[in-house]
Amino acid sequence: MQSDARARFLTAAEVAGLLRVSTMTVYRLIKGGQLAAVRVGKSYRVREDDVDRYLASTYTEAG
């Protein structure tokens, strides 16, 4: 696998910063199956693509 093709993994805190929510909310999304994540030891890592996918699935038009 080439380095360009590697997925970027984010911590729960980084995801929380991107979504502007608490880390607890990120953990709830993971536990609820709404946000895919990988368990690494005692913590979770979320692929950047999965964050984008989650945002796209929850996007609604104003109006």
N, CA, C, O and CB atoms as a CASP TS submission, in Angstrom:
PFRMAT TS
TARGET T0000
AUTHOR 0000-0000-0000
METHOD Language model
MODEL 1
PARENT N/A
ATOM      1  N   MET     1       0.847  -1.179   0.000  1.00  0.00           N
ATOM      2  CA  MET     1       0.000   0.000   0.000  1.00  0.00           C
ATOM      3  C   MET     1       0.891   1.239   0.000  1.00  0.00           C
ATOM      4  O   MET     1       1.832   1.327   0.789  1.00  0.00           O
ATOM      5  CB  MET     1      -0.963  -0.001   1.223  1.00  0.00           C
ATOM      6  N   GLN     2       0.606   2.176  -0.860  1.00  0.00           N
ATOM      7  CA  GLN     2       1.389   3.396  -0.938  1.00  0.00           C
ATOM      8  C   GLN     2       0.954   4.370   0.142  1.00  0.00           C
ATOM      9  O   GLN     2      -0.183   4.320   0.611  1.00  0.00           O
ATOM     10  CB  GLN     2       1.256   4.036  -2.319  1.00  0.00           C
ATOM     11  N   SER     3       1.854   5.253   0.535  1.00  0.00           N
ATOM     12  CA  SER     3       1.540   6.201   1.602  1.00  0.00           C
ATOM     13  C   SER     3       0.400   7.141   1.220  1.00  0.00           C
ATOM     14  O   SER     3      -0.348   7.577   2.095  1.00  0.00           O
ATOM     15  CB  SER     3       2.773   7.010   1.956  1.00  0.00           C
ATOM     16  N   ASP     4       0.248   7.465  -0.075  1.00  0.00           N
ATOM     17  CA  ASP     4      -0.835   8.339  -0.511  1.00  0.00           C
ATOM     18  C   ASP     4      -2.197   7.686  -0.322  1.00  0.00           C
ATOM     19  O   ASP     4      -3.194   8.381  -0.126  1.00  0.00           O
ATOM     20  CB  ASP     4      -0.644   8.722  -1.966  1.00  0.00           C
ATOM     21  N   ALA     5      -2.251   6.364  -0.377  1.00  0.00           N
ATOM     22  CA  ALA     5      -3.513   5.642  -0.279  1.00  0.00           C
ATOM     23  C   ALA     5      -3.897   5.340   1.167  1.00  0.00           C
ATOM     24  O   ALA     5      -4.991   4.834   1.415  1.00  0.00           O
ATOM     25  CB  ALA     5      -3.433   4.354  -1.066  1.00  0.00           C
ATOM     26  N   ARG     6      -3.032   5.635   2.110  1.00  0.00           N
ATOM     27  CA  ARG     6      -3.333   5.335   3.508  1.00  0.00           C
ATOM     28  C   ARG     6      -4.384   6.283   4.054  1.00  0.00           C
ATOM     29  O   ARG     6      -4.377   7.481   3.771  1.00  0.00           O
ATOM     30  CB  ARG     6      -2.069   5.413   4.357  1.00  0.00           C
ATOM     31  N   ALA     7      -5.285   5.718   4.842  1.00  0.00           N
ATOM     32  CA  ALA     7      -6.327   6.521   5.466  1.00  0.00           C
ATOM     33  C   ALA     7      -5.736   7.289   6.643  1.00  0.00           C
ATOM     34  O   ALA     7      -4.833   6.799   7.321  1.00  0.00           O
ATOM     35  CB  ALA     7      -7.509   5.633   5.926  1.00  0.00           C
ATOM     36  N   ARG     8      -6.240   8.472   6.877  1.00  0.00           N
ATOM     37  CA  ARG     8      -5.818   9.258   8.030  1.00  0.00           C
ATOM     38  C   ARG     8      -6.787   8.960   9.165  1.00  0.00           C
ATOM     39  O   ARG     8      -8.002   9.066   9.001  1.00  0.00           O
ATOM     40  CB  ARG     8      -5.774  10.796   7.701  1.00  0.00           C
ATOM     41  N   PHE     9      -6.241   8.587  10.311  1.00  0.00           N
ATOM     42  CA  PHE     9      -7.051   8.277  11.476  1.00  0.00           C
ATOM     43  C   PHE     9      -6.991   9.424  12.473  1.00  0.00           C
ATOM     44  O   PHE     9      -5.932  10.004  12.709  1.00  0.00           O
ATOM     45  CB  PHE     9      -6.586   6.970  12.129  1.00  0.00           C
ATOM     46  N   LEU    10      -8.139   9.740  13.054  1.00  0.00           N
ATOM     47  CA  LEU    10      -8.260  10.834  14.011  1.00  0.00           C
ATOM     48  C   LEU    10      -8.640  10.296  15.380  1.00  0.00           C
ATOM     49  O   LEU    10      -9.313   9.271  15.486  1.00  0.00           O
ATOM     50  CB  LEU    10      -9.296  11.862  13.534  1.00  0.00           C
ATOM     51  N   THR    11      -8.210  10.984  16.424  1.00  0.00           N
ATOM     52  CA  THR    11      -8.630  10.627  17.776  1.00  0.00           C
ATOM     53  C   THR    11     -10.042  11.158  18.008  1.00  0.00           C
ATOM     54  O   THR    11     -10.544  11.970  17.231  1.00  0.00           O
ATOM     55  CB  THR    11      -7.638  11.194  18.842  1.00  0.00           C
ATOM     56  N   ALA    12     -10.673  10.697  19.076  1.00  0.00           N
ATOM     57  CA  ALA    12     -12.008  11.184  19.422  1.00  0.00           C
ATOM     58  C   ALA    12     -11.972  12.690  19.677  1.00  0.00           C
ATOM     59  O   ALA    12     -12.911  13.402  19.322  1.00  0.00           O
ATOM     60  CB  ALA    12     -12.554  10.441  20.663  1.00  0.00           C
ATOM     61  N   ALA    13     -10.902  13.172  20.285  1.00  0.00           N
ATOM     62  CA  ALA    13     -10.776  14.606  20.554  1.00  0.00           C
ATOM     63  C   ALA    13     -10.661  15.405  19.257  1.00  0.00           C
ATOM     64  O   ALA    13     -11.232  16.490  19.143  1.00  0.00           O
ATOM     65  CB  ALA    13      -9.556  14.875  21.446  1.00  0.00           C
ATOM     66  N   GLU    14      -9.928  14.877  18.285  1.00  0.00           N
ATOM     67  CA  GLU    14      -9.804  15.558  16.995  1.00  0.00           C
ATOM     68  C   GLU    14     -11.139  15.583  16.260  1.00  0.00           C
ATOM     69  O   GLU    14     -11.500  16.593  15.656  1.00  0.00           O
ATOM     70  CB  GLU    14      -8.739  14.874  16.127  1.00  0.00           C
ATOM     71  N   VAL    15     -11.870  14.475  16.313  1.00  0.00           N
ATOM     72  CA  VAL    15     -13.196  14.417  15.687  1.00  0.00           C
ATOM     73  C   VAL    15     -14.127  15.415  16.370  1.00  0.00           C
ATOM     74  O   VAL    15     -14.879  16.129  15.706  1.00  0.00           O
ATOM     75  CB  VAL    15     -13.788  12.976  15.765  1.00  0.00           C
ATOM     76  N   ALA    16     -14.073  15.461  17.692  1.00  0.00           N
ATOM     77  CA  ALA    16     -14.906  16.399  18.448  1.00  0.00           C
ATOM     78  C   ALA    16     -14.609  17.837  18.027  1.00  0.00           C
ATOM     79  O   ALA    16     -15.527  18.645  17.885  1.00  0.00           O
ATOM     80  CB  ALA    16     -14.676  16.229  19.964  1.00  0.00           C
ATOM     81  N   GLY    17     -13.347  18.153  17.829  1.00  0.00           N
ATOM     82  CA  GLY    17     -12.980  19.494  17.386  1.00  0.00           C
ATOM     83  C   GLY    17     -13.520  19.814  16.005  1.00  0.00           C
ATOM     84  O   GLY    17     -13.986  20.927  15.760  1.00  0.00           O
ATOM     85  N   LEU    18     -13.461  18.843  15.097  1.00  0.00           N
ATOM     86  CA  LEU    18     -13.980  19.050  13.743  1.00  0.00           C
ATOM     87  C   LEU    18     -15.490  19.249  13.744  1.00  0.00           C
ATOM     88  O   LEU    18     -16.015  20.103  13.029  1.00  0.00           O
ATOM     89  CB  LEU    18     -13.615  17.869  12.851  1.00  0.00           C
ATOM     90  N   LEU    19     -16.186  18.449  14.559  1.00  0.00           N
ATOM     91  CA  LEU    19     -17.648  18.511  14.603  1.00  0.00           C
ATOM     92  C   LEU    19     -18.165  19.580  15.563  1.00  0.00           C
ATOM     93  O   LEU    19     -19.356  19.891  15.581  1.00  0.00           O
ATOM     94  CB  LEU    19     -18.207  17.164  15.002  1.00  0.00           C
ATOM     95  N   ARG    20     -17.251  20.139  16.360  1.00  0.00           N
ATOM     96  CA  ARG    20     -17.605  21.130  17.386  1.00  0.00           C
ATOM     97  C   ARG    20     -18.616  20.574  18.380  1.00  0.00           C
ATOM     98  O   ARG    20     -19.624  21.204  18.702  1.00  0.00           O
ATOM     99  CB  ARG    20     -18.165  22.394  16.732  1.00  0.00           C
ATOM    100  N   VAL    21     -18.305  19.359  18.857  1.00  0.00           N
ATOM    101  CA  VAL    21     -19.096  18.696  19.895  1.00  0.00           C
ATOM    102  C   VAL    21     -18.125  18.196  20.963  1.00  0.00           C
ATOM    103  O   VAL    21     -16.910  18.298  20.795  1.00  0.00           O
ATOM    104  CB  VAL    21     -19.961  17.511  19.302  1.00  0.00           C
ATOM    105  N   SER    22     -18.651  17.663  22.046  1.00  0.00           N
ATOM    106  CA  SER    22     -17.790  17.126  23.097  1.00  0.00           C
ATOM    107  C   SER    22     -17.266  15.747  22.699  1.00  0.00           C
ATOM    108  O   SER    22     -17.830  15.084  21.829  1.00  0.00           O
ATOM    109  CB  SER    22     -18.554  17.045  24.437  1.00  0.00           C
ATOM    110  N   THR    23     -16.190  15.331  23.342  1.00  0.00           N
ATOM    111  CA  THR    23     -15.666  13.988  23.079  1.00  0.00           C
ATOM    112  C   THR    23     -16.678  12.936  23.504  1.00  0.00           C
ATOM    113  O   THR    23     -16.749  11.868  22.897  1.00  0.00           O
ATOM    114  CB  THR    23     -14.328  13.770  23.812  1.00  0.00           C
ATOM    115  N   MET    24     -17.462  13.222  24.537  1.00  0.00           N
ATOM    116  CA  MET    24     -18.492  12.275  24.973  1.00  0.00           C
ATOM    117  C   MET    24     -19.518  12.055  23.863  1.00  0.00           C
ATOM    118  O   MET    24     -19.991  10.934  23.674  1.00  0.00           O
ATOM    119  CB  MET    24     -19.192  12.782  26.254  1.00  0.00           C
ATOM    120  N   THR    25     -19.863  13.100  23.135  1.00  0.00           N
ATOM    121  CA  THR    25     -20.789  12.963  22.010  1.00  0.00           C
ATOM    122  C   THR    25     -20.188  12.073  20.933  1.00  0.00           C
ATOM    123  O   THR    25     -20.892  11.254  20.343  1.00  0.00           O
ATOM    124  CB  THR    25     -21.143  14.342  21.426  1.00  0.00           C
ATOM    125  N   VAL    26     -18.902  12.224  20.673  1.00  0.00           N
ATOM    126  CA  VAL    26     -18.227  11.373  19.692  1.00  0.00           C
ATOM    127  C   VAL    26     -18.295   9.920  20.145  1.00  0.00           C
ATOM    128  O   VAL    26     -18.591   9.036  19.340  1.00  0.00           O
ATOM    129  CB  VAL    26     -16.750  11.814  19.495  1.00  0.00           C
ATOM    130  N   TYR    27     -18.023   9.660  21.429  1.00  0.00           N
ATOM    131  CA  TYR    27     -18.099   8.289  21.944  1.00  0.00           C
ATOM    132  C   TYR    27     -19.514   7.729  21.817  1.00  0.00           C
ATOM    133  O   TYR    27     -19.684   6.548  21.514  1.00  0.00           O
ATOM    134  CB  TYR    27     -17.646   8.243  23.411  1.00  0.00           C
ATOM    135  N   ARG    28     -20.530   8.561  22.044  1.00  0.00           N
ATOM    136  CA  ARG    28     -21.924   8.114  21.891  1.00  0.00           C
ATOM    137  C   ARG    28     -22.222   7.755  20.435  1.00  0.00           C
ATOM    138  O   ARG    28     -22.894   6.760  20.167  1.00  0.00           O
ATOM    139  CB  ARG    28     -22.901   9.210  22.377  1.00  0.00           C
ATOM    140  N   LEU    29     -21.730   8.552  19.509  1.00  0.00           N
ATOM    141  CA  LEU    29     -21.927   8.259  18.084  1.00  0.00           C
ATOM    142  C   LEU    29     -21.263   6.938  17.708  1.00  0.00           C
ATOM    143  O   LEU    29     -21.815   6.158  16.931  1.00  0.00           O
ATOM    144  CB  LEU    29     -21.365   9.400  17.214  1.00  0.00           C
ATOM    145  N   ILE    30     -20.085   6.691  18.259  1.00  0.00           N
ATOM    146  CA  ILE    30     -19.378   5.438  17.988  1.00  0.00           C
ATOM    147  C   ILE    30     -20.143   4.266  18.589  1.00  0.00           C
ATOM    148  O   ILE    30     -20.405   3.278  17.903  1.00  0.00           O
ATOM    149  CB  ILE    30     -17.940   5.487  18.551  1.00  0.00           C
ATOM    150  N   LYS    31     -20.499   4.370  19.857  1.00  0.00           N
ATOM    151  CA  LYS    31     -21.214   3.279  20.538  1.00  0.00           C
ATOM    152  C   LYS    31     -22.567   3.007  19.892  1.00  0.00           C
ATOM    153  O   LYS    31     -23.017   1.862  19.852  1.00  0.00           O
ATOM    154  CB  LYS    31     -21.408   3.614  22.023  1.00  0.00           C
ATOM    155  N   GLY    32     -23.222   4.059  19.382  1.00  0.00           N
ATOM    156  CA  GLY    32     -24.524   3.918  18.745  1.00  0.00           C
ATOM    157  C   GLY    32     -24.455   3.422  17.307  1.00  0.00           C
ATOM    158  O   GLY    32     -25.487   3.190  16.677  1.00  0.00           O
ATOM    159  N   GLY    33     -23.241   3.258  16.786  1.00  0.00           N
ATOM    160  CA  GLY    33     -23.087   2.760  15.427  1.00  0.00           C
ATOM    161  C   GLY    33     -23.262   3.808  14.347  1.00  0.00           C
ATOM    162  O   GLY    33     -23.301   3.472  13.164  1.00  0.00           O
ATOM    163  N   GLN    34     -23.369   5.068  14.729  1.00  0.00           N
ATOM    164  CA  GLN    34     -23.552   6.129  13.744  1.00  0.00           C
ATOM    165  C   GLN    34     -22.232   6.576  13.125  1.00  0.00           C
ATOM    166  O   GLN    34     -22.211   7.129  12.025  1.00  0.00           O
ATOM    167  CB  GLN    34     -24.244   7.313  14.383  1.00  0.00           C
ATOM    168  N   LEU    35     -21.127   6.332  13.839  1.00  0.00           N
ATOM    169  CA  LEU    35     -19.805   6.733  13.377  1.00  0.00           C
ATOM    170  C   LEU    35     -18.874   5.536  13.510  1.00  0.00           C
ATOM    171  O   LEU    35     -18.653   5.028  14.609  1.00  0.00           O
ATOM    172  CB  LEU    35     -19.266   7.960  14.182  1.00  0.00           C
ATOM    173  N   ALA    36     -18.334   5.094  12.387  1.00  0.00           N
ATOM    174  CA  ALA    36     -17.441   3.930  12.389  1.00  0.00           C
ATOM    175  C   ALA    36     -16.116   4.296  13.050  1.00  0.00           C
ATOM    176  O   ALA    36     -15.600   5.399  12.868  1.00  0.00           O
ATOM    177  CB  ALA    36     -17.200   3.415  10.943  1.00  0.00           C
ATOM    178  N   ALA    37     -15.571   3.352  13.823  1.00  0.00           N
ATOM    179  CA  ALA    37     -14.299   3.587  14.508  1.00  0.00           C
ATOM    180  C   ALA    37     -13.569   2.271  14.710  1.00  0.00           C
ATOM    181  O   ALA    37     -14.159   1.192  14.647  1.00  0.00           O
ATOM    182  CB  ALA    37     -14.524   4.291  15.863  1.00  0.00           C
ATOM    183  N   VAL    38     -12.278   2.388  14.954  1.00  0.00           N
ATOM    184  CA  VAL    38     -11.425   1.237  15.223  1.00  0.00           C
ATOM    185  C   VAL    38     -10.909   1.371  16.648  1.00  0.00           C
ATOM    186  O   VAL    38     -10.482   2.447  17.066  1.00  0.00           O
ATOM    187  CB  VAL    38     -10.243   1.136  14.192  1.00  0.00           C
ATOM    188  N   ARG    39     -10.952   0.284  17.377  1.00  0.00           N
ATOM    189  CA  ARG    39     -10.437   0.297  18.751  1.00  0.00           C
ATOM    190  C   ARG    39      -8.937   0.046  18.709  1.00  0.00           C
ATOM    191  O   ARG    39      -8.485  -0.938  18.124  1.00  0.00           O
ATOM    192  CB  ARG    39     -11.157  -0.774  19.639  1.00  0.00           C
ATOM    193  N   VAL    40      -8.165   0.932  19.329  1.00  0.00           N
ATOM    194  CA  VAL    40      -6.715   0.789  19.431  1.00  0.00           C
ATOM    195  C   VAL    40      -6.378   0.861  20.913  1.00  0.00           C
ATOM    196  O   VAL    40      -6.349   1.937  21.509  1.00  0.00           O
ATOM    197  CB  VAL    40      -5.945   1.902  18.600  1.00  0.00           C
ATOM    198  N   GLY    41      -6.124  -0.308  21.494  1.00  0.00           N
ATOM    199  CA  GLY    41      -5.912  -0.342  22.940  1.00  0.00           C
ATOM    200  C   GLY    41      -7.188   0.061  23.646  1.00  0.00           C
ATOM    201  O   GLY    41      -8.237  -0.552  23.448  1.00  0.00           O
ATOM    202  N   LYS    42      -7.100   1.093  24.470  1.00  0.00           N
ATOM    203  CA  LYS    42      -8.278   1.570  25.201  1.00  0.00           C
ATOM    204  C   LYS    42      -8.955   2.759  24.530  1.00  0.00           C
ATOM    205  O   LYS    42      -9.953   3.273  25.035  1.00  0.00           O
ATOM    206  CB  LYS    42      -7.887   1.947  26.605  1.00  0.00           C
ATOM    207  N   SER    43      -8.420   3.196  23.398  1.00  0.00           N
ATOM    208  CA  SER    43      -8.993   4.363  22.734  1.00  0.00           C
ATOM    209  C   SER    43      -9.527   4.000  21.349  1.00  0.00           C
ATOM    210  O   SER    43      -9.301   2.901  20.844  1.00  0.00           O
ATOM    211  CB  SER    43      -7.948   5.479  22.621  1.00  0.00           C
ATOM    212  N   TYR    44     -10.227   4.938  20.761  1.00  0.00           N
ATOM    213  CA  TYR    44     -10.795   4.758  19.428  1.00  0.00           C
ATOM    214  C   TYR    44     -10.076   5.653  18.432  1.00  0.00           C
ATOM    215  O   TYR    44      -9.565   6.716  18.785  1.00  0.00           O
ATOM    216  CB  TYR    44     -12.306   5.061  19.430  1.00  0.00           C
ATOM    217  N   ARG    45     -10.045   5.204  17.179  1.00  0.00           N
ATOM    218  CA  ARG    45      -9.565   6.017  16.069  1.00  0.00           C
ATOM    219  C   ARG    45     -10.640   5.985  14.992  1.00  0.00           C
ATOM    220  O   ARG    45     -11.238   4.945  14.716  1.00  0.00           O
ATOM    221  CB  ARG    45      -8.179   5.499  15.521  1.00  0.00           C
ATOM    222  N   VAL    46     -10.872   7.137  14.394  1.00  0.00           N
ATOM    223  CA  VAL    46     -11.909   7.283  13.377  1.00  0.00           C
ATOM    224  C   VAL    46     -11.242   7.734  12.084  1.00  0.00           C
ATOM    225  O   VAL    46     -10.460   8.684  12.072  1.00  0.00           O
ATOM    226  CB  VAL    46     -13.016   8.299  13.827  1.00  0.00           C
ATOM    227  N   ARG    47     -11.564   7.039  10.995  1.00  0.00           N
ATOM    228  CA  ARG    47     -11.010   7.449   9.704  1.00  0.00           C
ATOM    229  C   ARG    47     -11.620   8.781   9.287  1.00  0.00           C
ATOM    230  O   ARG    47     -12.808   9.029   9.491  1.00  0.00           O
ATOM    231  CB  ARG    47     -11.268   6.368   8.621  1.00  0.00           C
ATOM    232  N   GLU    48     -10.800   9.618   8.710  1.00  0.00           N
ATOM    233  CA  GLU    48     -11.268  10.921   8.246  1.00  0.00           C
ATOM    234  C   GLU    48     -12.410  10.761   7.242  1.00  0.00           C
ATOM    235  O   GLU    48     -13.352  11.553   7.244  1.00  0.00           O
ATOM    236  CB  GLU    48     -10.112  11.714   7.615  1.00  0.00           C
ATOM    237  N   ASP    49     -12.331   9.746   6.391  1.00  0.00           N
ATOM    238  CA  ASP    49     -13.400   9.467   5.426  1.00  0.00           C
ATOM    239  C   ASP    49     -14.715   9.155   6.123  1.00  0.00           C
ATOM    240  O   ASP    49     -15.780   9.539   5.641  1.00  0.00           O
ATOM    241  CB  ASP    49     -13.007   8.303   4.520  1.00  0.00           C
ATOM    242  N   ASP    50     -14.648   8.456   7.263  1.00  0.00           N
ATOM    243  CA  ASP    50     -15.863   8.116   8.000  1.00  0.00           C
ATOM    244  C   ASP    50     -16.498   9.351   8.637  1.00  0.00           C
ATOM    245  O   ASP    50     -17.721   9.423   8.759  1.00  0.00           O
ATOM    246  CB  ASP    50     -15.554   7.077   9.074  1.00  0.00           C
ATOM    247  N   VAL    51     -15.684  10.313   9.039  1.00  0.00           N
ATOM    248  CA  VAL    51     -16.224  11.577   9.553  1.00  0.00           C
ATOM    249  C   VAL    51     -16.956  12.297   8.423  1.00  0.00           C
ATOM    250  O   VAL    51     -18.064  12.795   8.617  1.00  0.00           O
ATOM    251  CB  VAL    51     -15.087  12.481  10.143  1.00  0.00           C
ATOM    252  N   ASP    52     -16.340  12.350   7.246  1.00  0.00           N
ATOM    253  CA  ASP    52     -16.983  12.980   6.086  1.00  0.00           C
ATOM    254  C   ASP    52     -18.292  12.277   5.733  1.00  0.00           C
ATOM    255  O   ASP    52     -19.290  12.928   5.424  1.00  0.00           O
ATOM    256  CB  ASP    52     -16.036  12.965   4.874  1.00  0.00           C
ATOM    257  N   ARG    53     -18.280  10.953   5.782  1.00  0.00           N
ATOM    258  CA  ARG    53     -19.476  10.166   5.473  1.00  0.00           C
ATOM    259  C   ARG    53     -20.588  10.455   6.491  1.00  0.00           C
ATOM    260  O   ARG    53     -21.753  10.596   6.121  1.00  0.00           O
ATOM    261  CB  ARG    53     -19.140   8.654   5.458  1.00  0.00           C
ATOM    262  N   TYR    54     -20.218  10.541   7.767  1.00  0.00           N
ATOM    263  CA  TYR    54     -21.200  10.852   8.813  1.00  0.00           C
ATOM    264  C   TYR    54     -21.814  12.233   8.561  1.00  0.00           C
ATOM    265  O   TYR    54     -23.033  12.396   8.630  1.00  0.00           O
ATOM    266  CB  TYR    54     -20.539  10.802  10.222  1.00  0.00           C
ATOM    267  N   LEU    55     -20.976  13.212   8.272  1.00  0.00           N
ATOM    268  CA  LEU    55     -21.485  14.560   8.012  1.00  0.00           C
ATOM    269  C   LEU    55     -22.420  14.580   6.810  1.00  0.00           C
ATOM    270  O   LEU    55     -23.459  15.239   6.842  1.00  0.00           O
ATOM    271  CB  LEU    55     -20.327  15.529   7.785  1.00  0.00           C
ATOM    272  N   ALA    56     -22.061  13.869   5.761  1.00  0.00           N
ATOM    273  CA  ALA    56     -22.909  13.814   4.567  1.00  0.00           C
ATOM    274  C   ALA    56     -24.259  13.165   4.869  1.00  0.00           C
ATOM    275  O   ALA    56     -25.284  13.569   4.321  1.00  0.00           O
ATOM    276  CB  ALA    56     -22.200  13.046   3.447  1.00  0.00           C
ATOM    277  N   SER    57     -24.254  12.162   5.739  1.00  0.00           N
ATOM    278  CA  SER    57     -25.501  11.454   6.050  1.00  0.00           C
ATOM    279  C   SER    57     -26.426  12.276   6.941  1.00  0.00           C
ATOM    280  O   SER    57     -27.629  12.018   6.983  1.00  0.00           O
ATOM    281  CB  SER    57     -25.193  10.128   6.725  1.00  0.00           C
ATOM    282  N   THR    58     -25.886  13.256   7.648  1.00  0.00           N
ATOM    283  CA  THR    58     -26.713  14.059   8.549  1.00  0.00           C
ATOM    284  C   THR    58     -27.008  15.444   7.989  1.00  0.00           C
ATOM    285  O   THR    58     -27.694  16.241   8.629  1.00  0.00           O
ATOM    286  CB  THR    58     -26.034  14.191   9.892  1.00  0.00           C
ATOM    287  N   TYR    59     -26.496  15.731   6.803  1.00  0.00           N
ATOM    288  CA  TYR    59     -26.662  17.046   6.193  1.00  0.00           C
ATOM    289  C   TYR    59     -28.112  17.270   5.783  1.00  0.00           C
ATOM    290  O   TYR    59     -28.735  16.404   5.171  1.00  0.00           O
ATOM    291  CB  TYR    59     -25.738  17.195   4.980  1.00  0.00           C
ATOM    292  N   THR    60     -28.637  18.433   6.124  1.00  0.00           N
ATOM    293  CA  THR    60     -29.989  18.809   5.694  1.00  0.00           C
ATOM    294  C   THR    60     -29.954  20.226   5.130  1.00  0.00           C
ATOM    295  O   THR    60     -29.185  21.069   5.592  1.00  0.00           O
ATOM    296  CB  THR    60     -31.007  18.709   6.878  1.00  0.00           C
ATOM    297  N   GLU    61     -30.779  20.473   4.147  1.00  0.00           N
ATOM    298  CA  GLU    61     -30.878  21.801   3.548  1.00  0.00           C
ATOM    299  C   GLU    61     -31.675  22.723   4.464  1.00  0.00           C
ATOM    300  O   GLU    61     -32.665  22.304   5.064  1.00  0.00           O
ATOM    301  CB  GLU    61     -31.535  21.726   2.149  1.00  0.00           C
ATOM    302  N   ALA    62     -31.249  23.956   4.569  1.00  0.00           N
ATOM    303  CA  ALA    62     -31.987  24.948   5.352  1.00  0.00           C
ATOM    304  C   ALA    62     -33.223  25.379   4.568  1.00  0.00           C
ATOM    305  O   ALA    62     -33.214  25.433   3.339  1.00  0.00           O
ATOM    306  CB  ALA    62     -31.088  26.179   5.691  1.00  0.00           C
ATOM    307  N   GLY    63     -34.273  25.682   5.302  1.00  0.00           N
ATOM    308  CA  GLY    63     -35.419  26.220   4.605  1.00  0.00           C
ATOM    309  C   GLY    63     -36.635  25.496   4.905  1.00  0.00           C
ATOM    310  O   GLY    63     -37.699  25.834   4.386  1.00  0.00           O
TER
END
